[in-house]
Amino acid sequence: MDTNQQTLEAPQAEETNKPEAPKRGAPRKFRVNPLGSAYSQVTRSGLARFVAKLPLIDRFEEQLKDLSDRDLRKYSLGLRHRAKSGETLHKLLPEAFALVRIAGARTLNMRHYEVQLIGGMIMFNGSIAEMETGEGKTLTATLPTYLYALPGKGVHVATVNDYLAARDAELMMPIYKMLGMSVGVIESQMSSPDRRKAYACDITYGTSKEFGFDFLRDRLLIRQTREQGLGVLGPLLAGKSEKSEEPVQREHFFALVDEADSVLIDDARTPLVISAIPGEAEKVAVACHQWAAKSEAEFEEDHHYEYDHDKKSVELTVTGRLLVRQIPKPKLLDTVGLVDLYDYVERAIKVKRDFHSGQHYVIRDGEVVIVDESTGRIAEGRKWSYGIHQAIEAKEGVEVTVATGQAARITVQDLFLRYRHLGGMTGTASSSKGEFKKIYKLNVIKCPTNRIPQRKLWPDRVFGNGDAKWAAIVDEIREIHSQGRPVLVGTRTIEKSEHLSKLLEEQGIEHEVLNAHQVAVEADIVSRAGQPGKVTVATNMAGRGTDIKLGDGVHELGGLHVICTELHDSARIDRQLVGRCGRQGDPGSTRQFMALDDDCLLVGLGPSRYKKLVAYGEERLGELPGYSKLFRRAQRKIEKKHFSDRKVLLYHEKQRKKMHREMGQDPYLDSPD
């Protein structure tokens, strides 16, 4: 029997044996949450339409669970045939979800909970599913991914880094293979033929960065082919030997974004840029950056330059510009105009003030490598634009890379807006639901937990200065550690994680540090963080894509204790760290520490108010009750400013593309000038 005949049998069986849908008004025993009021809770939260489909999924599962692996795959091929023949995916959802549930139980011994079925339906319907840490987002993602893969147009699953992409693909591959789906992974160092093969699969895992760069490279290749006069006949005339010069991606059909808030919001302003070939002005530009880096120490604030704390911009005064003229310069700068020299100096002053090693970047193998502030991870392949990256390289005394023009450009925002269908999942999205709705047209729907959360939120503690705060943190770590409970401490920067590490060493408290310097062993360190008496100091990276399981006896002691040492620019990042404890109904506790000299108050309230608070804090000993509201208010101001910045970016991107199209240009390949 040929393949086409096999794929036709499943629909026939479905027509004759399809279970009847439950009658309206029929009683339904809801098992999502052990609470008796669970059904009323989900009804009020807008989940009733998803809950109504659970009985039909259950009945299909009951009908299909006794099929052999071969017959299960055959049924899946039948669903694929029906999807390609035009049957709507909404109609196929109950059967598809039942198949994935059975495949999960058989291959991984993981049967999807009802809350995971609900999460899958939320994502399938073009929304963000907010699922608590430990609720199994990776397994949940297999449901909408399989369903959208049925038409054969390709599904992209975007994660925050290469490691998670490869890990998730490997973990879930047995489910897809049982159902006849092929799976590919896009990684940084892959060749074009391997990328093309991965994109040709039904399901492709990768990062937004790799998806974006492949789109740009394909765009450049298509333009090059057209300019050579080959047009659509190019690949045919070139033969098999030139297949490596064909585009690697297919259409942008459906993208499922893991850690959607990190990718779609925190990285939204990140432009993905492919640089053009450098010109002859390279040596002059490098010399300018190096001269400015050496000279910036001679410029004093309010005398030689003015600094705008809201915009974080530097502008030279008349006195400062006069000083630029007077400072000795190498002969190579003789051809550079004064206006350009002013820009180089202003940029050098800005990076000295606003960009700090250990917080915004690290020096690795003689290169400046960006640290993603929202995750604490190394941002591979990313560089700051407008000469900022080169100014930092000059400041640090490493080789200054060439700031070239752009050959192609797209923002993360624009990339995902190109997909016909878009869904996502994360543990922290509700605080940004307005932004998801306005920019991406995505609703945020909170998914109920499988078990009742047991996490305890201990009262905030506020201190007058950082020294008092760190001393109190060390005391609390010592106390919890003495009880045998594991402790996870979250810090905002690499520098502060290493500062706390030194304090713990002085107290003789054994611990492990997890930051961008230990990214290669991240999963190993996190896997041990829930063991009895374990102390782990981590940057934000511990809150993304990793799972902390409690060791023997830790449940009885109270579970994992999480200490947050400082508020971040976004409440979502704080919630990510808090979410590391109390997973799947486990016990756990968390506490937030703050000090009046924290960066949050400086950025949120401004330098004038900040200086007064710092001075007040130096005079006060002990804790400052009632001040935590001030920190939350400052944090909300920062969040609003960042949201405003992203809206402005989106507006300018739309205007830029509109201008290019009116001029008959490609908005992704032609530079604004």
C-alpha angles and dihedrals in degrees: 000000000000126000095258092055091050093052092053095058098068096061091051091052089047092054094053101036102030109135117242117255113246115266119255112269093020113143114257125199103221115208102177095106131012089231112106091223094055095110094053090047095055091043091057092045094056096254097114093099089057094044089053090065095053096085091054092050089049091052094049089049091051090050096047104035094089094054117113119249089257093051091045090055089045090054090049090053087052090055089050091053091050092049092050089047091060105266109146119254090227089064092048094048100096093050093043094049091047091052093050091047092053092045091050092052093048101043104031102017085240116126112190114250118230090252088057090052087052090049090051091052091049091055093043090055092058100263140116113257110213105207125174120246112278095024092115106257093168092057092042090056091064090071102062091030092059093043095051090045092061096085089057096235096120133258125226119207108196120203132176098255145007093258094058092044092054093041096050093045092051093046096050099034095095090061093051094043092052088056094047098257124139120222130204134183127211114211132178101255099042122130122239095255091052091048091050090051091050093049090049089063121098091245125029125191121200146115127286088243093058093043090051097047092048089052090052094046090051090050091052091047093051090051092048091051092051093047089054087058096241097112116171091341092063098091092043094050093043095059130208094311091068097047090108086069093062122100114272101209131073125208122313099250110148132356124189110198118207114207086015096184092055094047102035099036112019092043095033095105093047110113116212104217132183107202126227124234110287119253133221093272089075097102093047092051091049091049091050093052092048093047092049092048091054093045102045093086090069093063119089126202117253090012106056098012143011122228122209106209094195097050094028089226132145125215124181118231123223088266090051093051090050089053090052089058093049100049112097115252135195117256090250088072095057092099094050117100122236093243090058091047089053088055093050092051094046089050092050091051091048095052091047090055103035109027118066132183112243092026109049099015145357132216109241124173090343094308134109106240121189120236113214103233094206094056106018089231129128111265099221116211095004125126133180114249134224092050094296093120092051091047090054091049090053091048092052093045096238127129110297109230120218116268099217132179120266124262095185136002141184133160124230088244093055093045095059094041086064092067117099090218127025133182137160149181136212141145094239118043109110094086088059099039092116091057093046090052097045099044106027101022088235124142119217113225122184114226118216118246122251091229133024110272113247098187116134119210110211119206118276118256120213125190135187096244143004096261092058091045095051091047090054091047092053090049092052092047090051092049096048091041090054089057090058094246120136117246128206115193118195121206129186098226140026089242093057093045089056092045091055090045090058091050091052091048089054089054092047094242111151112225146148127237122219117190140121090295091063099041093124092063097034097117092048093051093046092048088061096044093093097053119115113282094000118149117197125182112199144169119226092289091086089070098060128082097331132108128217114204120193119245127230114302095007093109091061092049093055103271130253118346116212121201119196109201100191140006115256128219088264129043088217091069091051090051090051091060093044088052092065089083129057096034119170093358095311117147118253145143138214139192134191120219123197139174132198091242094057117128091239092073093046094052096037102041103027133245097284096056091038093056091052092050092048091050090049091048093053090057095050126078124202128007127341108217119204096026097103091086089062090058093049090051091051090048092053090052090053091049092051091050093051090048089051090050091052092049090051090050092051091049093050091046090053092048092047093051091045091053093050093049091050088053092048093249134133108254091209098049108031117077117231093251 
